[in-house]
Amino acid sequence: MSARRGADLIARATWLPISVLLAGALTWGTVTLLPGDAATRILGPNVTPERLVELRSRLGLDRPVLLQFGDWLGGLLTGNLGNSALTGEPVTGLVFSRLGNSAILAVIAAVIALVCGIAIGAAIGRRRTGRATANGTLIGASALPDFVIGSLAVGLLALSWRVLPALSLISPGQSVLSRPQAMVIPVLAMAIPITIWIARYTAAAVARHSDAAHVHTARLMGLSEPRILLRHLLPSALAPLVQLFGWMAAVLVGSTVIVEQLVEYPGIGSLLIEAVGNRDITMTTAIVTVLAAVVAVTVFACDILAAWIDPRMTAA
């Protein structure tokens, strides 16, 4: 490893926790500026001013904003994500429980996207005829947001064909794995957009390297097209594809928030929407901070892996 690449890695590793801290701080400030607070959400609109003042004092919401921010920051730096303003319970257990549910969706969606995206892209990239039409179709499909894809899946699979439940309802204490049919629609809504992006990139990479000298040599040696694809075309696209997939982690996080709310899946995304609606600053900030850490670590790991696969690439 060169000295420059080592310095780049150290700089990235140093910036990683700072970026996560900034994401949490910005979230804390944003939710604080929203109208209303947890006390008004708990007591409702018909509460008396005296009762509202009393609850705000008990929750610490009447303290100066900088002191509240200092408490949050100090807790975060010591590994304490705080307690929910609504229930008073530590948010760590609930956040990571919901994160586990979302991780199941994300991993399944990621595997489907990689396998299908590479297969579709390789098939398009190797074609001499119809490649432009296929690429145009992928570009058009990439404009569909995950919310639309999820709504179409609900309309077709749940309402029209009635082969799947419209809502991913899971009983309290029940594992999401006990109802795999409840995960099909959210997985499809999350996987399809990423599949399209991976297919577009793979198709372009395969088409770009199809006329390379080493590919011609492999054909003259009598190697089969599938073997040429696996040994000569896809490896050249692997490192940038790994790097691209790291950034797709951010797309998965955004999809989680939208899709889980659409089908009422008990994941981290739906919990985030609930926390914002309840003005639960501690819960909202904890969720965003954890998600920012997941995205930052995933992107960093994929950059490192891409640089290891292809030393010509830098992790910066």
Secondary structure as GFF3:
##gff-version 3
##sequence-region A 1 316
A	DSSP	alpha_helix	3	33	.	.	.	ID=ss1
A	DSSP	alpha_helix	38	43	.	.	.	ID=ss2
A	DSSP	alpha_helix	49	59	.	.	.	ID=ss3
A	DSSP	alpha_helix	65	77	.	.	.	ID=ss4
A	DSSP	alpha_helix	91	126	.	.	.	ID=ss5
A	DSSP	alpha_helix	131	142	.	.	.	ID=ss6
A	DSSP	alpha_helix	146	153	.	.	.	ID=ss7
A	DSSP	pi_helix	154	160	.	.	.	ID=ss8
A	DSSP	three_ten_helix	176	178	.	.	.	ID=ss9
A	DSSP	three_ten_helix	180	183	.	.	.	ID=ss10
A	DSSP	alpha_helix	184	209	.	.	.	ID=ss11
A	DSSP	alpha_helix	213	220	.	.	.	ID=ss12
A	DSSP	alpha_helix	225	228	.	.	.	ID=ss13
A	DSSP	pi_helix	229	233	.	.	.	ID=ss14
A	DSSP	alpha_helix	234	263	.	.	.	ID=ss15
A	DSSP	alpha_helix	268	277	.	.	.	ID=ss16
A	DSSP	alpha_helix	281	309	.	.	.	ID=ss17
###
